[in-house]
């Protein structure tokens, strides 16, 4: 099956729009708006890269299944896929850092605790 770009953290869950989390973090409306804007800007900017990543990954999967291209051609396709994956991962990591810088030290610490609880299965769904 197709893979998605690596997911560090839990940005697929819009925690800054979750009322319980907003309350626990004492996240201001202004902070939530700024985070939403940053998230949406990155999604818009990366859409062509994300689409191209999917296309190239599907091509790699096809090559893998069919096993007809030579190793050099396959290697070039792997390089294409990994370059796109790296760009998506890099911009996501920078976006997460930018989001975390919008939080106070106390909010950031509390957010890390919430994330850790969700990862360990306490506190319900959301994470992945």
BABA-465701 format. One line per 3 residues: number of its first residue (from 1); for each residue x, y, z of C-alpha. Coordinates in steps of 0.05 Angstrom, whole numbers, padded with zeros to 5 digits. Each point is the difference from the previous one (the first is absolute). Layout:
BEGIN
NUM) X:Y:Z ~ ...
This chain:
BEGIN
1) 00000:00000:00000 ~ 00019:00073:-00006 ~ 00035:00034:00057
4) -00012:00069:00027 ~ 00056:00048:00016 ~ 00029:-00013:00069
7) -00042:00028:00057 ~ 00036:00027:00060 ~ -00043:00029:00055
10) -00074:00004:-00012 ~ -00016:00057:-00046 ~ -00051:-00041:-00039
13) -00043:00013:00061 ~ -00017:00074:00003 ~ 00011:00004:00076
16) -00003:00077:-00002 ~ -00073:-00006:-00022 ~ -00018:-00052:00053
19) -00040:00036:00054 ~ 00024:-00044:00057 ~ 00073:00009:-00020
22) -00009:00075:-00011 ~ -00029:00005:00070 ~ 00055:-00042:00031
25) 00054:00041:-00034 ~ -00036:00066:00011 ~ 00011:00011:-00075
28) -00024:00069:-00022 ~ -00044:00011:-00060 ~ 00057:00039:-00032
31) 00048:-00058:00010 ~ -00049:-00049:-00030 ~ -00011:00045:-00060
34) 00075:00008:-00011 ~ 00012:-00075:00005 ~ -00057:-00014:-00049
37) 00028:00051:-00049 ~ 00070:-00031:00004 ~ -00028:-00071:-00009
40) -00044:00020:-00059 ~ 00056:00040:-00034 ~ 00047:-00059:00003
43) -00054:-00048:-00025 ~ -00014:00047:-00059 ~ 00074:00009:-00016
46) 00016:-00074:00005 ~ -00060:-00026:-00039 ~ 00038:-00004:-00066
49) 00058:-00036:00036 ~ -00048:-00046:00035 ~ -00037:-00017:-00065
52) 00067:-00012:-00036 ~ 00023:-00043:00059 ~ -00062:-00044:-00007
55) 00009:-00005:-00076 ~ 00074:-00019:00005 ~ -00013:-00049:00058
58) -00053:-00035:-00042 ~ 00049:-00004:-00057 ~ 00052:-00030:00047
61) -00051:-00050:00027 ~ -00016:-00020:-00072 ~ 00074:-00009:-00017
64) 00008:-00042:00063 ~ -00059:-00045:-00017 ~ 00018:-00009:-00073
67) 00076:-00009:00010 ~ 00015:00016:-00073 ~ 00042:00064:00004
70) 00075:-00002:00009 ~ 00030:00015:00068 ~ 00026:00069:-00022
73) -00069:00022:-00022 ~ -00030:-00026:00064 ~ 00053:00036:00040
76) -00017:00066:-00034 ~ -00073:-00010:00017 ~ 00017:-00014:00073
79) 00041:00065:00001 ~ -00060:00039:-00028 ~ -00047:-00029:00052
82) 00047:00011:00058 ~ 00016:00072:-00021 ~ -00074:00017:00001
85) -00010:-00037:00066 ~ 00058:00039:00030 ~ -00028:00067:-00023
88) -00069:-00016:00029 ~ 00031:-00024:00066 ~ 00046:00061:00004
91) -00055:00051:-00011 ~ -00045:-00037:00050 ~ 00054:00000:00053
94) 00013:00074:-00010 ~ -00074:00014:00003 ~ -00006:-00039:00066
97) 00058:00040:00029 ~ -00033:00065:-00022 ~ -00065:-00022:00032
100) 00035:-00019:00065 ~ 00034:00069:00002 ~ -00069:00032:00001
103) -00013:-00034:00067 ~ 00024:00023:00068 ~ 00050:-00047:00034
106) -00057:-00024:00046 ~ -00047:-00013:-00059 ~ 00054:-00038:-00037
109) 00015:-00044:00060 ~ -00074:-00014:00010 ~ -00008:-00016:-00075
112) 00057:-00050:00005 ~ -00034:-00033:00059 ~ -00066:-00005:-00038
115) 00036:-00029:-00061 ~ 00036:-00052:00043 ~ -00066:-00020:00034
118) -00033:-00009:-00068 ~ 00058:-00040:-00028 ~ -00001:-00047:00059
121) -00075:-00011:-00010 ~ -00026:00041:00059 ~ -00046:00058:-00016
124) -00036:-00026:-00061 ~ 00012:00002:-00074 ~ 00027:00053:-00046
127) 00073:-00015:-00007 ~ 00007:-00049:-00057
